[in-house]
Amino acid sequence: MFNRAIPSKITAYFKFSDNSLMTNKTDNLYAATIDQQSFSFDGQVAEVFPDMIQRSVPGYDQILKNTAKFAARFVTANSHCYDLGCSLGASSLAMSAGIKADQVKIIGVDNSQAMLARCQHHIEAFKHSTEIELQCGDILDFPIENASMVVLNFTLQFIDQAERAELLDKIYKGMNPGAVLLLSEKICFEDAADNALMIDLHHQFKRENGYSELEISQKRSLLENVLVPDTLEQHTARLAKVGFSRSRCWFQQYNFVSIFAIK
Ligand SMILES: C[S@@+](CC[C@H](N)C(=O)[O-])C[C@H]1O[C@@H](n2cnc3c(N)ncnc32)[C@H](O)[C@@H]1O
């Protein structure tokens, strides 16, 4: 295995200068006026992704730290863990940091080649006692089997709303009894005033993290129709309908949540 320990702040692992793929480049993709039509997880985004997600998603660090804690409790020997929409592998490495069981394989899946190329370097650079295999593919088609833990951290929101139930049904069927699904998402609220307040608080969070009004508004326009949030109620109803015996929102900051669901 590899000999670089994961620092306590898991997302800090990108800060190495010995390999250009691992530098933590500042996200200033939208600092000047752009004529791009929509957002995609391309090479430019992959290059700045650690900085982008850290400065854009309230509670991202907390969710990663707790991903390790869920892994410690739920991952069983001789099983699989899935990181669906793995990006640069932060959730895979977090699971690996928590897993105590033997003979476990973590499978990270993403359909962005640019993300996976960088992810491979991150995975290779950090000590992990659990095997991590990366697969390029669409999570809608990817087989799930013998899973004791599945992580969908900020990925379901990019899947067509009409296909979300079918994806969760497939995940559920591939999970072992007692297994956990960790689902982290940006959400919206039925109540228009609550929704506006949460969006405003999120934008304040981004401003406090150094994003300008132009960056915030350009990113918002790019994500329109690409990142489509559900309400918390839609998520919990869908999880129950698919068959999960229980689910609970264990983390929330503004319009960002993380939910666990147990088979
Ligand atoms: C916001 S990022 C996820 C962040 C990551 N889970 C983490 O914790 O750092 C969403 C990822 O999902 C991937 N993605 C989106 N739709 C996908 C699909 N249908 N199949 C596979 N990957 C997908 C994107 O390429 C992107 O890397």
The ligand as an ORCA input file, in Angstrom:
! r2SCAN-3c Opt
* xyz 0 1
  C     -20.570     17.053     -7.288
  S     -19.648     15.784     -7.939
  C     -19.599     14.574     -6.631
  C     -18.622     14.865     -5.535
  C     -18.051     13.660     -4.879
  N     -19.023     12.630     -4.621
  C     -17.369     14.043     -3.577
  O     -17.838     13.663     -2.506
  O     -16.366     14.760     -3.631
  C     -20.697     14.932     -9.037
  C     -19.948     13.877     -9.827
  O     -20.905     12.997    -10.399
  C     -20.473     12.658    -11.695
  N     -21.663     12.246    -12.448
  C     -22.748     12.979    -12.769
  N     -23.659     12.233    -13.419
  C     -23.129     10.984    -13.511
  C     -23.590      9.759    -14.082
  N     -24.778      9.676    -14.683
  N     -22.787      8.676    -14.001
  C     -21.575      8.753    -13.407
  N     -21.087      9.888    -12.828
  C     -21.859     10.990    -12.898
  C     -19.788     13.906    -12.233
  O     -18.894     13.619    -13.272
  C     -19.102     14.423    -10.969
  O     -17.773     13.969    -10.868
*
